[in-house]
Amino acid sequence: MEECMEEEEGLIYEAMMDDQNHNNWEAAVDGFRPPPPPPPSSIAAPAREPPGGQLLSVPASSVDRKGPKEGLPMGSQPPPEATGVIMMLKSCDAAAAVAKAAPAPAPSSTININTSTSKFLMNVITIEDYKSTYWPKLDGAIDQLLTQSPGDYIPISYEQIYSCVYKCVCQQHSEQMYSDLIKKITNHLERVSKELQASPPDLYIERFNIALGQYMGALQSIVPLFIYMNKFYIETKLNRDLNDDLIKLFTEHVAEKHIYSLMPLLLEAQSTPFQVTPSTMANIVKGLYTLRPEWVQMAPTLFSKFIPNILPPAVESELSEYAAQDQKLQRELIQNGFTRGDQSRKRAGDELAYNSSSACAGSRGYR
């Protein structure tokens, strides 16, 4: 009887241990599965044991199927040996700890920004740099361009001058550079005006022509050198043009001061043929018309000889007057010993007679 009871208790105990082992293995498998998504409700889900925790707490190898008499008690099992999964978890934790302890690398964009900023700061042109380094180069080049004679070679680097202007404009020195340029050219024109005032009458027209031609030739080089300042400062902020401003300077500081002394000399030279060369007369008249077209009213006949459409169109009733003016001019030329027209007509008549005689001789020979 006692043996039967012991056998029944052993079977019951083995069944209970089988159930417990089955539950422990299911818990171990669940530990390696990914955690389920959080519930949509605002109530926090209960904390879940870390993966492998149940394996450490209730290992299956600590249970003996021989029963409570020969097996070990459940609460006093020794810790199991570390398996491959547990070692992998420990290595991952160690790697995470090292990653947290290491400092985060600085982003490369920050380094690039700092480098570019330092380069930009190194290239900044202060107002002291402009006055001591950049403007002296421009000043010397402008001096040479204003005083050169037509056809002279100027040993300056146009690329270097243009680069100076470009850098000064980019560094917000356009206003100062424009002011310095106007002041520089104004001082030069005032010296030119004083030299013209000291000229004798017989050299006055020729020297005015030289000053006008020299200045207009210099503008053809100065304006392109300052084209960047003209585009991004004068045209944009002042709504003007550099070439017009520089022509206006010559008008105000030279031409306006000498127009009333120059015009009588031009009219006198017009009445005396070849007192002034035609090229000099044409350059001065066209130059004055460019500077200020209103000056045509001072001597419309003089301007009409070099500039078209100055006088009103001719009418039939004034043809006799035009003919009288031409005859008067021819008489003046003859009085001054100019007989080129008569010689031309005589030469033309001789050629006509020669051609006629040659034609007649040829016709007789043909017969």
SULGI-V879324 format. One record per backbone hydrogen bond with DSSP energy under -0.5 kcal/mol. CO is the residue of the C=O (numbers start at 0). NH is the residue of the N-H. E is the energy in kcal/mol with one decimal. If there is no record, write none. Layout:
# SULGI-V879324
<<CO NH E> <CO NH E>>
This chain:
# SULGI-V879324
<<0 4 -2.1> <1 5 -2.3> <2 6 -2.3> <3 7 -2.4> <4 8 -2.5> <5 9 -2.2> <6 10 -2.3> <7 11 -2.4> <8 12 -2.4> <9 13 -2.4> <10 14 -2.2> <11 15 -2.1> <12 16 -2.5> <13 17 -2.4> <14 18 -2.1> <15 19 -2.2> <16 20 -2.8> <17 21 -2.3> <18 22 -2.2> <19 23 -2.2> <20 24 -2.2> <21 25 -1.9> <22 26 -2.1> <23 27 -1.9> <24 28 -2.2> <25 29 -2.4> <26 30 -1.4> <27 31 -0.8> <28 31 -0.9> <28 32 -0.6> <29 32 -0.8> <49 52 -2.1> <51 55 -1.5> <52 56 -1.9> <53 57 -2.4> <58 61 -0.8> <59 62 -1.3> <63 66 -0.9> <66 70 -2.6> <72 75 -0.7> <73 76 -0.6> <82 86 -1.9> <83 87 -1.9> <84 88 -2.0> <85 89 -2.2> <86 90 -2.4> <87 91 -2.1> <88 92 -2.2> <89 93 -2.3> <90 94 -2.4> <91 95 -2.3> <92 96 -2.1> <93 97 -2.1> <94 98 -2.3> <95 99 -2.0> <96 100 -1.8> <97 101 -1.8> <106 109 -0.5> <106 110 -1.0> <107 111 -2.2> <108 112 -2.5> <109 113 -2.2> <110 114 -2.4> <111 115 -2.7> <112 116 -2.5> <113 117 -2.3> <114 118 -2.3> <115 119 -2.5> <116 120 -2.5> <117 121 -1.8> <118 122 -1.2> <119 122 -0.5> <120 123 -0.9> <123 125 -0.7> <125 129 -2.2> <126 130 -2.1> <127 131 -2.2> <128 132 -2.4> <128 133 -1.3> <129 134 -3.1> <132 136 -0.8> <133 137 -1.7> <134 138 -3.1> <135 139 -2.2> <136 140 -1.8> <137 141 -2.4> <138 142 -2.0> <139 143 -1.8> <140 144 -2.1> <141 145 -2.3> <142 146 -1.4> <143 147 -0.6> <148 151 -2.4> <151 153 -0.5> <152 154 -0.6> <153 155 -2.2> <155 157 -0.8> <156 160 -2.1> <157 161 -2.5> <158 162 -2.1> <159 163 -2.1> <160 164 -2.2> <161 165 -2.4> <162 166 -2.5> <163 167 -2.2> <164 168 -2.2> <165 169 -2.2> <166 170 -1.5> <167 172 -2.7> <168 171 -1.5> <172 176 -2.2> <173 177 -2.7> <174 178 -2.1> <175 179 -2.2> <176 180 -2.2> <177 181 -2.4> <178 182 -2.2> <179 183 -2.4> <180 184 -2.3> <181 185 -2.3> <182 186 -2.1> <183 187 -1.6> <184 188 -2.4> <185 189 -2.0> <186 190 -1.5> <187 191 -1.9> <188 192 -2.3> <189 193 -1.8> <190 194 -1.9> <191 195 -2.0> <192 196 -1.9> <193 197 -1.2> <195 198 -1.5> <199 202 -1.3> <199 203 -0.8> <200 203 -0.6> <200 204 -0.6> <202 206 -2.4> <203 207 -2.3> <204 208 -2.2> <205 209 -1.9> <206 210 -2.5> <207 211 -2.5> <208 212 -2.5> <209 213 -2.6> <210 214 -2.0> <211 215 -2.4> <212 216 -2.0> <213 217 -1.8> <214 218 -1.9> <215 219 -0.9> <217 220 -1.4> <217 221 -2.5> <218 222 -2.0> <220 224 -1.3> <221 225 -1.5> <223 226 -1.3> <225 229 -2.3> <226 230 -2.3> <227 231 -2.2> <228 232 -1.5> <228 233 -1.7> <229 234 -2.7> <232 236 -2.4> <232 237 -1.2> <233 237 -0.7> <233 238 -0.6> <233 239 -1.7> <240 244 -2.2> <241 245 -2.3> <242 246 -2.1> <243 247 -2.1> <244 248 -1.4> <245 249 -1.4> <246 250 -2.0> <247 251 -2.4> <248 252 -2.5> <249 253 -1.8> <249 254 -2.2> <250 255 -2.6> <253 257 -0.9> <254 257 -0.9> <254 258 -1.5> <257 260 -0.6> <257 261 -2.4> <258 262 -2.4> <260 264 -0.7> <261 265 -1.9> <262 266 -2.3> <263 267 -2.2> <264 268 -2.2> <265 269 -1.7> <266 270 -1.5> <267 271 -0.9> <268 274 -0.5> <270 272 -0.7> <271 274 -1.9> <276 280 -2.3> <277 281 -2.5> <278 282 -2.3> <279 283 -2.2> <280 284 -2.4> <281 285 -2.4> <282 286 -2.0> <283 287 -2.7> <284 288 -1.9> <285 289 -1.8> <286 290 -2.2> <287 291 -2.5> <291 294 -1.8> <292 295 -1.7> <293 296 -1.5> <294 297 -1.3> <294 298 -0.6> <295 298 -0.9> <298 302 -2.1> <299 303 -2.2> <300 304 -0.8> <301 304 -0.8> <302 305 -1.3> <302 306 -2.1> <306 309 -0.7> <314 317 -1.4> <315 318 -1.5> <317 321 -1.9> <318 322 -2.3> <319 323 -2.0> <320 324 -2.0> <321 325 -2.0> <322 326 -2.2> <323 327 -2.2> <324 328 -2.0> <325 329 -2.0> <326 330 -2.2> <327 331 -2.1> <328 332 -1.9> <329 333 -2.2> <330 334 -2.5> <331 335 -1.3> <332 337 -2.7> <333 336 -1.8> <336 338 -1.0> <338 342 -2.0> <339 343 -2.1> <340 344 -2.1> <341 345 -2.6> <342 346 -2.7> <343 347 -2.3> <344 348 -2.3> <345 349 -2.5> <346 350 -2.2> <347 351 -1.9> <348 352 -2.5> <349 353 -2.5> <350 354 -2.3> <351 355 -1.9> <352 356 -2.5> <353 357 -2.2> <354 358 -1.9> <355 359 -2.2> <356 360 -2.5> <357 361 -2.1> <358 362 -1.9> <359 363 -2.3> <360 364 -2.3> <361 365 -1.7> <362 366 -1.7>>
